[in-house]
Every structure is written in structure tokens, then in C-alpha cells.
Amino acid sequence: MSVESKQSGSHLDIELLQGYLDSLGKAIVEQMFSLYCQQVEIYLKDIENAQKNNSPSEWQEHCHKMKGASASVGMCKLHGLLKELEHSKATQEQKLVLLTKLKLENEQASFAFKDWLASK
């Protein structure tokens, strides 16, 4: 197994994604991922605003939305992080660190998804 495959495997629910690929086809899976990429920019901006405004309810709401979106495209590691963040009682300063971690994990998961899809 290549390093890329191992990386994809730790970030992605390969079984779910393979099911999508088998039943919907590659073009639809590519569209799903494209839509995710568009939406995630909005979610991250909303989560960032919630952190800046020190609004726990908005933080929770937007983490919840992104959590659902990440699950729908099989990003299991990102989904797990968002589950934790959604109910985090962290301070505003701590949430800034968590936001950085979230952005990095989203980048890694997106890269893993692109890598996985390119291999199909």
C-alpha cells in the first residue's frame, strides 16, 4: 500500500466512498466533492466569525453543519474533529487554535479525497 493510500485511508471512509462510486459514478462523486468544497468555505468563514464574536451558539451551529457535510463526503477524521469542536467549551483564545487545527484537517482530508478520486 502506498503512502498516499494509507493517508487517504486514515482520513476517509473508503467503504462509503467506494459505494458512492459504484452506485452513482465518478462524475456524480466529483460533483459532490465540488459542492462540498464550495460549502466548506462558507462553513469555515462562519466558524471563524463565531470565534471572533465569541458566540458559542453560532460556533456550535456552524460546526454542526460542517460536521454533516464532512460525513456526507466520507471525511471521517474531519467529522470526528468536528464532533469534538461542536460541543467544545473552549475559550475564545482556545477556539482560535482549534480553528487552525480544523482548517489544516480540512486541507488534509480534501487532499486525501482528491488523491483517492484520482486513483479511480
C-alpha positions in Angstrom: 0.0 0.0 0.0 1.4 3.4 -1.0 1.8 6.3 1.4 -1.0 8.1 -0.4 -3.3 5.2 0.1 -2.5 5.0 3.8 -3.1 8.7 4.1 -6.4 8.5 2.3 -7.4 5.6 4.4 -6.9 7.4 7.7 -8.9 10.5 6.6 -11.6 8.9 4.5 -14.4 6.3 4.8 -13.2 4.4 1.8 -16.1 1.9 2.0 -18.7 4.7 1.9 -16.9 6.4 -0.9 -16.5 3.3 -3.0 -20.2 2.6 -2.5 -20.9 6.1 -3.9 -18.6 5.5 -6.8 -20.2 2.1 -7.6 -23.8 3.3 -7.4 -23.5 6.9 -8.6 -20.5 7.0 -10.9 -17.3 9.1 -10.8 -18.9 12.2 -12.3 -21.5 12.5 -9.5 -18.9 11.9 -6.8 -16.8 14.6 -8.3 -19.8 16.9 -8.2 -20.5 16.0 -4.6 -16.9 16.9 -3.7 -17.0 20.1 -5.7 -20.2 21.2 -3.8 -18.5 20.2 -0.5 -15.5 22.4 -1.4 -17.8 25.4 -2.1 -19.9 24.9 1.1 -16.9 24.3 3.3 -15.5 27.8 2.5 -18.8 29.3 3.9 -18.8 27.0 6.9 -15.2 27.8 7.8 -15.8 31.6 7.5 -18.9 31.2 9.7 -17.0 29.2 12.3 -14.2 31.9 12.2 -16.8 34.7 12.7 -18.3 32.8 15.6 -14.9 32.5 17.2 -14.2 36.2 16.6 -17.6 37.2 18.0 -17.1 34.8 20.9 -20.5 33.2 20.2 -20.7 29.6 21.5 -24.2 29.1 19.9 -23.0 30.1 16.4 -19.8 28.1 16.9 -21.9 25.0 17.7 -24.4 25.6 14.9 -21.7 26.0 12.2 -19.5 23.2 13.4 -22.7 21.0 13.3 -23.3 22.0 9.7 -19.7 21.3 8.6 -19.8 18.0 10.6 -22.8 16.8 8.5 -21.1 18.0 5.2 -17.9 16.2 6.1 -19.7 13.0 6.9 -21.6 13.1 3.6 -18.3 13.0 1.7 -16.7 10.4 3.9 -14.2 12.5 5.7 -14.3 10.5 8.9 -11.3 12.1 10.7 -12.5 15.6 10.0 -16.0 14.5 11.1 -14.6 13.2 14.4 -12.8 16.5 15.0 -16.0 18.5 14.3 -17.9 16.3 16.7 -15.5 17.4 19.4 -15.5 21.0 18.4 -19.2 21.2 18.1 -19.6 20.7 21.9 -16.3 22.3 22.9 -16.4 24.6 26.0 -13.0 26.1 25.0 -12.3 29.8 25.5 -12.3 32.2 22.6 -8.5 32.0 22.5 -8.5 28.2 22.6 -11.1 28.2 19.8 -8.6 30.2 17.6 -6.1 27.3 18.0 -8.9 24.8 17.3 -9.9 26.7 14.2 -6.4 26.5 12.8 -6.4 22.7 13.5 -9.8 22.5 11.8 -8.6 24.3 8.7 -5.5 22.0 8.5 -7.5 18.9 8.9 -9.9 20.0 6.2 -7.0 20.6 3.8 -5.6 17.2 4.6 -8.9 15.5 4.1 -9.6 17.3 0.9 -6.1 16.3 -0.4 -6.8 12.7 0.6 -10.2 12.8 -1.2 -8.7 14.3 -4.4 -5.9 11.7 -4.3 -8.4 8.8 -3.8 -10.6 10.0 -6.6 -7.7 10.5 -9.0 -6.8 6.8 -8.4 -10.3 5.7 -9.6 
